[in-house]
Each structure stands twice: as C-alpha cells, then as structure tokens.
Amino acid sequence: MAKAKAMQAKVEQEGNDIRQMEATAPKMDDLLRDPRWTDVFLPSLVHALYVSHKPFKHFKAKAPEFLKIVQQTFNLSYPEIDLTLKAADELTKKVRDIRIYVHE
C-alpha cells in the first residue's frame, strides 16, 4: 500500500482504524479514536524519549530532538500516513501537553 500524502489525504475509517485515501490531513479526533494512538503511538513515544541519550533535554517541547522523535514515532505508528509534523501542529501540541504520571 502506498503512503497517502497528507495534504491530499482523505481519512476513511475501517472499524476503529483510520486509513488515508486522498485530500486533507487526518483530524486529531480521528487519530485519538484510532486504537493505535493509545496502543502503539503513545507507549512508543514514551519509550523513545526515555531511551534517548539526553532524556531531560529531549523531553522539552522546544528541543529539536523532541519533534524529530515525535515524527519518527508517528511514522512507525501510522505507516500509511505521510505527514510532516511541525511544532505548531495540533498533534504535536497534543503530545507536548500530555503529562506522564508515575505512581510510587
């Protein structure tokens, strides 16, 4: 299956999974409903940041490494969506605003 270009991608829902076909980037609500958001993307992102060489630097939203890690994790989690993320994107802001709580 070829990747759909985000600027020309139409989102279709297949069960709970979203698939892009043509026209416009996926909506945040569609991504949040996709089970890969909680089952694949978020755990993979947390792991990628945790194992980074400088986790206290890379966990900062303004760090260039943060956007790179989010982009790489998105690409692996949603291989059929060809989307280049930017710091001001809704998805990137949503990830930046997520708080991770550790129970003692």
N, C-alpha and C positions, 0 to 999 in steps of 0.2 A: 504494500500500500504506500503510495507516495504521500509525502507530507503536504498538507494544505498550507498555503501562505496565509498568515494571519490577517493581512489587510484584505484578502479576498476569500475569507473562510466563513462559511455558513455553518452554524452549530446544529447538529442533529443529535437527538437523544435516543440511545439504544438501551432500553432498560434504565439503569442508573448511570451508565457510562455515557459520556458525551463524545461525539465524533465530529470532526470538522469536514465540511464538504467544499464550500465556497463562500464568498462575501463577508466581511467583518470578523473581528477577533472574538473569542469566546467571552461571554459575560461572566462577571465574578460569581453571580448567583449560580450559574450553571456549573462552574468549577467547584464551588462549595458543595453542591449536591452530588457531584461525581464521587463515588467511594474512594477513588484514588487520592483525593485530597487528604483524607484522614488515614487511609491505609498505606499509602505509598509516599506521597509528596512530603507531608509534614514530618513523619519519622525519618525519612531520608535526609531532609534538610537539617534537622536537629543533629543527626549523626555526622553529617558533613561538616557542620560548624564545630561540633565537639572534637572531631579528629583533625581540625585544621592546625597548621603549625603555630599559629598565634591566635588561639580562640578568643582571648579577651580583646584583641584588636579586630578580628574578623566578625565578631558578634555585633559590632557597631554598624548601624544602618548606613552611615555616611562613608564607610570604608569601601573602596572599590572592590575588594575581595568579597564583600557581602553580596553585592549584585551579581558578581561572577558565580558565586556558589549557588545563589537562588536560580540563576539562569541554567546552570548545569543540572541542577536537581529537577527543574521544570522540564527540561529536555528529556531527561531519563524517565520521568513520571508520565509525561504526555508525549510520547514519540511521534504521534500523528499530527501534532500541532506545531507549526513552525512560527514561533512568536519570539521576537527580540524584546526583552524586557528593558524598561528604563526605570530610573529611581522614582519618577513621579507616577508610574503606572499603578492602577488600583490594586493589582495583585501584589506588587512589591510593597506597597503601603500596608496592605493587609498582613503580609508576612512580618513586616517590621514592627507592627503593633501587637503581634502575638506575644503574650507573656508566658514563660515556661515556669511552672511552679514545681519545686522538688519537695516531696514530703519526707520528713525525717523519720 
